[in-house]
Amino acid sequence: MKILAVSGSTRPGSLNTSLLRAAADVAPEGVDVELWQGIGDLPIYDQDLDAEEPPESVRRLRADWAAADAILFATPEYNGSVPGGLKNAVDWASRPRGEAPLLNKNVAVVGASMGQFGAMWAQADLRRILGIAGARVVGEDLPVTHAHEKFDSEGRLLDPDLEERLVRALETLAAESTPVPA
Ligand SMILES: Cc1cc2nc3c(=O)[nH]c(=O)nc-3n(C[C@H](O)[C@H](O)[C@H](O)COP(=O)(O)O)c2cc1C
């Protein structure tokens, strides 16, 4: 079972990307978590660009997301919602209508922030947006609060409770998903 891990943050020191790397480390047997990076390469969604031959970065997004058995998103919160770059990627992946990579795709949402709420508004918005885009949103939110205190300098998780919740999120997502035929 291949779960694609998509971070809503492109910065190298991203806590959300660290969370996904930690998820890859603790993934249950038979679950392969693979980090996908390409959000920063996408142009701003433009219906006129979304023609017969869309840009290469968009084709890559659509091929990779379509091939994933499930997708785990980790979102930061910017001004109370999903970062623009992540929303833009969801917009690209919500088309073409009827054969969009997100259509009926099993997805789960987690999120990390340095504050006390753990990106919970961004997670709620992302779940809503993904649902509108046609995805099946599985499991509960996983708000990671004070995220800058949750990893050691090597990016390993310091919080056993968080590790357990991450494992449970992956187990739930994997249990709901069936492998996409190759
Ligand atoms: C433009 C901007 C807006 C932000 N707005 C919020 C917010 O509304 N709520 C929150 O909890 N944190 C907010 N933050 C803090 C981010 O959650 C924090 O920087 C987080 O570490 C970003 O995720 P990353 O480490 O994965 O890049 C904001 C940060 C930036 C740069």
Ligand as a Chemical Component Dictionary entry (heavy atoms), coordinates in Angstrom:
data_LIG
# 
_chem_comp.id                   LIG 
_chem_comp.type                 NON-POLYMER 
_chem_comp.pdbx_formal_charge   0 
_chem_comp.three_letter_code    LIG 
# 
loop_
_chem_comp_atom.comp_id 
_chem_comp_atom.atom_id 
_chem_comp_atom.alt_atom_id 
_chem_comp_atom.type_symbol 
_chem_comp_atom.charge 
_chem_comp_atom.model_Cartn_x 
_chem_comp_atom.model_Cartn_y 
_chem_comp_atom.model_Cartn_z 
_chem_comp_atom.pdbx_ordinal 
LIG C1  C1  C 0 1.682  34.015 6.883  1  
LIG C2  C2  C 0 1.572  33.169 8.119  2  
LIG C3  C3  C 0 0.350  33.040 8.753  3  
LIG C4  C4  C 0 0.212  32.228 9.889  4  
LIG N1  N1  N 0 -1.026 32.080 10.450 5  
LIG C5  C5  C 0 -1.193 31.187 11.467 6  
LIG C6  C6  C 0 -2.495 30.893 11.966 7  
LIG O1  O1  O 0 -3.491 31.431 11.533 8  
LIG N2  N2  N 0 -2.604 29.981 12.964 9  
LIG C7  C7  C 0 -1.496 29.314 13.465 10 
LIG O2  O2  O 0 -1.640 28.479 14.358 11 
LIG N3  N3  N 0 -0.251 29.574 13.004 12 
LIG C8  C8  C 0 -0.082 30.479 12.011 13 
LIG N4  N4  N 0 1.170  30.717 11.505 14 
LIG C9  C9  C 0 2.324  29.993 12.079 15 
LIG C10 C10 C 0 2.556  28.678 11.357 16 
LIG O3  O3  O 0 1.585  27.738 11.801 17 
LIG C11 C11 C 0 3.960  28.165 11.656 18 
LIG O4  O4  O 0 4.876  29.055 11.078 19 
LIG C12 C12 C 0 4.174  26.760 11.148 20 
LIG O5  O5  O 0 5.392  26.294 11.645 21 
LIG C13 C13 C 0 4.192  26.697 9.626  22 
LIG O6  O6  O 0 4.269  25.363 9.197  23 
LIG P1  P1  P 0 5.641  24.722 8.659  24 
LIG O7  O7  O 0 6.596  24.668 9.814  25 
LIG O8  O8  O 0 5.238  23.359 8.202  26 
LIG O9  O9  O 0 6.167  25.581 7.545  27 
LIG C14 C14 C 0 1.340  31.539 10.399 28 
LIG C15 C15 C 0 2.580  31.683 9.749  29 
LIG C16 C16 C 0 2.700  32.477 8.638  30 
LIG C17 C17 C 0 4.041  32.581 7.936  31 
# 
loop_
_chem_comp_bond.comp_id 
_chem_comp_bond.atom_id_1 
_chem_comp_bond.atom_id_2 
_chem_comp_bond.value_order 
_chem_comp_bond.pdbx_ordinal 
LIG C1  C2  SING 1  
LIG C2  C3  SING 2  
LIG C2  C16 DOUB 3  
LIG C3  C4  DOUB 4  
LIG C4  N1  SING 5  
LIG C4  C14 SING 6  
LIG N1  C5  DOUB 7  
LIG C5  C6  SING 8  
LIG C5  C8  SING 9  
LIG C6  O1  DOUB 10 
LIG C6  N2  SING 11 
LIG N2  C7  SING 12 
LIG C7  O2  DOUB 13 
LIG C7  N3  SING 14 
LIG N3  C8  DOUB 15 
LIG C8  N4  SING 16 
LIG N4  C9  SING 17 
LIG N4  C14 SING 18 
LIG C9  C10 SING 19 
LIG C10 O3  SING 20 
LIG C10 C11 SING 21 
LIG C11 O4  SING 22 
LIG C11 C12 SING 23 
LIG C12 O5  SING 24 
LIG C12 C13 SING 25 
LIG C13 O6  SING 26 
LIG O6  P1  SING 27 
LIG P1  O7  DOUB 28 
LIG P1  O8  SING 29 
LIG P1  O9  SING 30 
LIG C14 C15 DOUB 31 
LIG C15 C16 SING 32 
LIG C16 C17 SING 33 
# 
